[in-house]
Amino acid sequence: MFTKEKIQSVYQGEIIGKEVIFLESTTSTNDTAIETGRQRENPEGVVVVADTQTHGKGRMGREWISPPGVNLYFTVLLKPPFLPQNASILTLVAAVAVVSAIRKHTKLPAEIKWPNDIMINGKKAGGILLEMKSGKDKINLIAVGVGLNVNMSLNEFTDEIRQLATSIKIETGSPVDRVGLLAKILEELESCYKIILQGDKRSLINEWIRLNCTIGRKVKVQNQDRIMTGVAENINENGELVLRLSSGGTETLSAGDVTILKAVS
């Protein structure tokens, strides 16, 4: 059984998880978390977890399939002392935390595909959706949403994504304890977040690079109505992708859909 009490019995954080809200069902944990955050003077560290979502959200308005009883859908509220334009680093923070937790908890070779995909053996197992409410020079709150396919079976995926998606259960061959995995992710997330709060952005970026499957690869990037092809050369201090074009020039991208084409020899 997946319950608030079980979550709190295995995880207690200093910052993240100071309050856990557990819902059997919600529209999306990001929406619920943002509404909750607006009602709190200090929403930092509130975690909203749901067993299912009726309108789970992926990037660019896509739906995130959210069946009950099998996966992880949760949002962490943060209020970092950053300028709004520096908030995108938190996508990297979350990605490092999720992938590190999967590796430690399951031994699977999980990787990060820029900007926010969690990959296992070349297939997508999860994603991160960051939403922010801010003023001119102040972050009011950030919702870091995570959707992770944990115990889904292949027949639960739609025909459209079955060839592209996977779950931890599919990759390991056996079910995984969702509460234990969530606790490990929150623990890793708090650790990574503290590193950023201490100003050590470089070590976090280095860890992201160690865990990623994008840098050094030939990729196609769709950014709004533009499609670019080149080599993913690096990510900068803000977590933006530096793309080396065939013309020799570079593009710096803060968002986009990445397709890995082939390794660069």
N, C-alpha and C positions, 0 to 999 in steps of 0.2 A: 504494500500500500504506500502511495506517495502522499505524504502529509506534511504540514508545517512543523509539527512536533518532531517528526523523523528528521527533517532537514536540520532543525535547530539542535537536535541531539548529537549530530555528527559534525556540525560546523558552527563556530562562534568567531566572528571577525571583529577586529578593532574598529574598522571603518565600514567595510562592506558586509552587510548582513545584520546591522544593528537592529533592523526591523525586517521581518520576512512576512510578506502577504501571500498567502496561498489561495488559489481559486481553482475550483473544479473546471470551470470554463470561463473564458472571457473573449471579447472581440479580438484584441491583440494585447500582449503584455506591455508593449510600448505605449499604446494609448492609455491603458489603465495606470501605468506608472507615471506618465506625464500628468494625468489628472490628479493622481495622488500627490505628486510633487508640488503642484500648485497650491495644495492645501497645507503644506508643511513650511514652517519658517526655514528649516534646514533639512532638505530632502537627501542630503549626502548619505549614501550607503543603504538606502531602502532597496530591497530586492522583491520584485513581483514575479511569482512563479505560477504557471497555469498547467493543468493536466491536458487541456486542449484549447485551441483557439478557433473561433468561428470565422475570423477574418485576419488570419496571420499575414504579416507583411514582409515581403522581401524588398530588395532595392528596386528603384525605378517603378514603384507601384505594382510590382508583381505579387501574386498570392504565394504564401508559404503554407504548404500542405501540413495540417496540424492535427492528425488523428489522436484520440485519447489513449492513455495507458501505455504509450510506447516511447515517447521522445522527451526531450527537454525544450521547454519554451520559457524563457525568463528574461527579465530586464533589470538592470542595475542603474539606479539613479546616482549621478555624481554632480558635484558643484565645485569643480577645480578652480584655482585662482589663476586661470589663463585668460588671455584675450580670446574672443570668439574665433578669430582666424587661426588660432593654434589648436583648436579642439580636435582636429582630425587625427592627431597623434593617438587619441584614445581608441580609434579603430585598430591601430597597430597593437596597442596595449591589450585589448580584448583578444585579438587573434593569437598573440603570443601565449596568453593565459590559457585559452581553450586548447590550442595544439599541445602545449606543454602538459596540460592535465590529461589529455587523451593518451599521450605517449606514456606517461607515468602510470596511469590507471589501467591501461589495456595492453601496453607494449606495441600498439599499432604505429606504423610510420606516418602519422598524420603530418600534413604540411599546410602552409598558407599560400593561397593564390591571391595576389594583389587584386583589388584592395581588401576584400572581406570574405573570401570563400575559404572554408575548411575542407581540405581534400584528403582522401585516403586512397592510396593506390590508383591515383589518376581520376577518381570520381568524387563528386561533391557530396559531403556528408553534413555540411552545416554552413551557416552564414551569420554575419553580424550586421545589424542595422543601427546606425547612430543617428539620433534625432536631437536637436538642440533648440532651446528657447533662450534668447539672449536679448540684451539691450545693445546700445551702440558700442560700449567697450566693456561689457560685463556679461558673463554667462550666468543665467538664472538657474538653469538645470540642463543636464544632458542625460538622455535615456540611451543606455547601451543595451540593445536587444540581441539576444542570442537564440537561434534555432538550431538544434542539433539532432540529427537522425540517430537514435540510439538503438532501439529494438524493433524498428520497422522491418518487415519482410519484403522481399522483392515484389510480390503481388500487390502490395499496398501502394506502390508508386504508380502514377499515371503512365500510360503508354508514352506520352510526350517526354518524360524525364527518366524513364526506367534505364535507358542506356547510359545516362550521364550521372545518375545519383546512386548513392549507397548508404548503408548504415553501419554502425559499429557491430551490430549483431551479424550482419551479412559478412563482414570482413573477419570477424573472430570465429564465427560458427556457433556462438552461444550467446544467450542474453546477458546484458550488463545491468548491474545495480544502478538505477538512475540517481538515487539519493547520494550514493557514494561518489559517483562521477560529478554530480552537481557540486558537492562539497569540495571536491578537489579543484574544480574550475574556479569557484569563489575564492578559495585559498590562494590559487595562483594569480587571480585577478587582483586581489588585495596586495600581494607581493609586488606585482608589476606596477600597480598604481602608486604605491609608496616610492618606487624607484623614480617615477616621473615627478612626483611631488618634491622629491629631493633634488630635482634638477638634472638628474643623470639620464638625459634623453639618449645619449650616444650608446650606452650599454644596452638599452632597450631596443634601439634600432639594430645594433649588432646581433642581438638575439633573434629579432625578426628575420634578418638576412639568413641566419643559420637555419631557421625553420621553414624558409620559403621555397617555393618551386617555380618562381617567376623570373628572378634575376638571372641574366645570362642566357635566357631563352628567346627564340624568335616568336613574336606574338602579334596578334591582330587586336587592336583596341578600338572599340566603338565608343565615342564620346559625343553624346547627343546625336547630331546629324553627320558627324565626321567619322570616317573609318581610316585608321592609320596602321601601317605595318612597319615593324622594325624590331630591334633588339632591346629588351628590357634591361637597361644598363645599370640602374641603381634606384634607390629611393633616397630622397633628401631628408633634411632635418624635420620637415613637416609631414613626412610620410607620403609625399607625392612621388609618382613614378616618373623617372627620367627615361624617355624612350629615344633611342638612337635610330634615326630614320635612314633609309637606304641612300638618301641624298648626302648624308654625312652630318646633317644638322640634328638638333635635339628638340624634343617637345617635353614639357613638364606638365603632367596631368594630375589633377586632384581627384578625378573620378573617371569611371569608364568600365565597360565590360571587356574583360581580357579573355582571349582564346589563345592557348599555347599551341603554336604550329609545329615546331620541331626544335631540337637542341641545336645550339650553334657549335660547330666543330672548331 
